[in-house]
Amino acid sequence: MSALKPVTLTTLRLYVRPMTEADVPALYAIFSDPEVMRYWSYPALTDLAQAQEMLQQIQASYHAGNSVRLGIERRSDGLLLGTCALFSFHEASRRAEIGYALGRSYWGAGYMHEALSALIDYAFTTLDLHRLEADIDPRNTGSARTLERLGFQKEGHLRERWIVNGEISDTVWYGLLRREWQSIRSTGKSSKSS
């Protein structure tokens, strides 16, 4: 994709926005936590300089049009709670992957659902994408619940796809089509909700 324009998405409780130098300590706190990083495709950060490098890569990829990785800021106090991203764009097929991480202290409060709902709307409307995909470790039941609650459908299981810190793990592949998201938004619930 061509260079992306800076965007801030506003929800009831959150700003989903570009990250700045001021976010480096929070990025380090999130991505150095072994529990947060348990099912990621790379190991936990071990040094603040790695968070600084991460921010530089995020900003460079954003300007190059390779990815959109935004911070999830709580409106009430300005805390950076996590990140969410669109990446691996395939322009001809109008698809991308979605990724996300949330600081452990904020799990279970619905923040990720709120942030991803805004990001998905942005992907399907502003960026005119047709399909979103997610690649998660099958042991990550919390992430699976988040995706299914958003309407993503499990589409496949890839054996021994990742090796991180010497640990081999599988992948479960999820997909969401724009028409499915539009249907969810019009009815107010996903096909998996109870």
C-alpha positions in Angstrom: 0.0 0.0 0.0 1.1 3.6 -0.5 2.0 5.7 2.6 -0.8 5.7 5.1 -2.2 8.8 6.6 -2.0 9.2 10.3 -5.3 8.1 12.0 -6.7 8.3 15.4 -9.8 6.1 16.1 -12.0 7.1 19.0 -14.2 4.7 21.0 -16.2 5.1 24.1 -13.2 4.5 26.4 -10.1 4.5 24.1 -8.0 6.4 21.6 -6.5 4.0 19.0 -3.7 6.2 17.8 -0.1 6.5 16.3 2.6 5.9 18.9 5.3 8.4 19.8 8.6 8.4 21.7 6.6 8.9 24.9 5.2 5.4 24.5 8.5 3.6 24.6 8.4 2.8 28.4 4.8 1.5 28.1 5.8 -0.6 25.0 8.6 -2.1 27.0 6.3 -2.9 29.9 3.9 -4.7 27.6 6.3 -6.5 25.4 8.7 -7.6 28.1 6.0 -9.4 30.0 6.5 -13.2 29.4 2.7 -13.8 30.0 1.8 -11.2 27.3 4.4 -12.6 24.9 3.7 -16.3 25.6 2.1 -17.0 22.2 3.8 -14.4 20.1 6.1 -15.1 17.1 9.1 -13.6 18.8 10.4 -13.6 22.4 9.8 -11.0 25.1 11.9 -7.8 25.1 14.8 -7.8 27.5 16.0 -4.2 27.2 14.4 -0.7 26.8 16.5 -0.1 23.7 14.5 -2.9 22.0 11.3 -1.0 22.7 12.9 2.1 21.1 13.8 0.0 18.1 10.3 -1.4 17.9 8.8 2.1 17.8 11.2 3.1 15.0 10.2 0.0 13.0 6.5 0.7 13.6 6.9 4.3 12.4 8.9 3.3 9.4 6.5 0.6 8.3 3.5 3.0 8.8 5.1 5.6 6.5 6.1 2.9 3.9 2.5 1.6 3.9 3.6 -1.9 5.1 1.6 -1.9 8.3 -0.6 0.1 10.6 0.3 -0.5 14.3 -1.5 1.8 16.7 -1.4 2.3 20.4 -4.4 1.6 22.5 -4.7 4.6 25.0 -7.3 4.7 27.7 -9.1 8.1 27.4 -9.7 8.5 31.2 -6.0 8.6 32.2 -3.9 8.5 29.0 -2.3 5.1 29.8 -1.1 3.0 26.8 -2.8 -0.3 27.4 -1.6 -2.2 24.3 -1.3 -2.2 20.5 -3.3 -3.4 17.5 -2.1 -3.7 13.9 -2.9 -4.3 10.3 0.0 -5.8 8.4 0.9 -8.2 5.5 -1.2 -6.2 3.1 -2.1 -7.9 -0.2 -3.2 -5.0 -2.2 -4.6 -6.9 -5.2 -6.8 -9.1 -3.0 -7.6 -6.3 -0.6 -6.6 -8.3 2.5 -4.4 -7.9 5.6 -3.6 -9.7 8.8 -4.6 -8.3 12.2 -2.5 -8.5 15.3 -2.8 -7.2 18.9 -1.3 -7.3 22.4 -2.7 -6.0 25.6 -0.9 -5.4 28.9 -1.8 -8.1 31.4 -3.3 -5.7 34.0 -6.0 -4.8 31.4 -7.1 -8.3 30.4 -10.8 -9.1 30.8 -12.1 -5.6 30.7 -13.2 -5.5 27.0 -10.6 -3.1 25.9 -9.3 -5.2 23.1 -12.7 -5.9 21.7 -13.4 -2.2 21.7 -10.1 -1.3 20.0 -10.3 -4.1 17.4 -13.9 -3.2 16.5 -12.7 0.3 15.6 -9.6 -1.0 13.7 -11.8 -3.5 11.8 -14.2 -0.7 10.8 -11.2 1.4 9.7 -9.9 -1.6 7.6 -13.2 -2.3 5.9 -14.3 1.3 5.3 -11.4 3.7 5.0 -8.8 1.2 3.6 -11.5 -0.7 1.6 -10.2 -4.1 2.5 -12.3 -7.2 1.7 -10.8 -9.7 4.1 -8.9 -9.8 7.4 -6.9 -12.7 8.7 -5.5 -13.7 12.1 -2.8 -16.3 13.0 -2.9 -17.4 16.6 -1.5 -20.2 18.7 -4.2 -22.7 19.4 -3.4 -22.7 23.1 -4.3 -19.0 23.3 -7.9 -19.4 24.2 -8.3 -15.8 25.2 -7.3 -14.6 21.7 -9.5 -17.2 20.1 -12.5 -15.9 22.1 -11.7 -12.3 21.2 -11.6 -13.2 17.5 -14.8 -15.3 17.6 -16.6 -12.6 19.5 -15.7 -10.2 16.7 -17.1 -12.6 14.1 -13.9 -14.2 12.8 -14.2 -17.8 11.7 -11.7 -20.6 12.2 -10.5 -21.6 8.8 -7.5 -23.9 9.3 -4.9 -25.5 11.5 -1.2 -25.3 10.5 1.1 -27.8 12.3 4.4 -26.7 13.8 4.4 -23.3 12.0 6.4 -21.3 14.5 9.6 -21.9 16.5 10.2 -19.2 19.2 12.9 -19.7 21.8 13.2 -23.3 20.7 9.6 -24.0 21.3 7.6 -25.4 18.3 3.9 -24.4 18.1 1.0 -24.7 15.7 -1.1 -22.0 14.2 -4.9 -21.6 14.0 -6.0 -19.4 11.1 -9.0 -17.2 11.3 -10.7 -15.0 8.7 -13.3 -12.3 8.6 -15.0 -11.0 5.4 -16.2 -7.4 5.0 -19.8 -8.6 4.3 -19.8 -10.7 7.5 -18.6 -7.6 9.5 -21.3 -5.4 7.9 -23.9 -8.0 8.9 -22.5 -8.2 12.5 -22.6 -4.4 12.7 -26.1 -4.1 11.4 -27.5 -6.8 13.8 -25.2 -5.9 16.8 -23.9 -9.4 17.4 -21.6 -12.1 15.9 -22.7 -15.5 14.9 -20.7 -16.9 17.8 -22.2 -14.7 20.5 -24.6 -16.1 23.0 
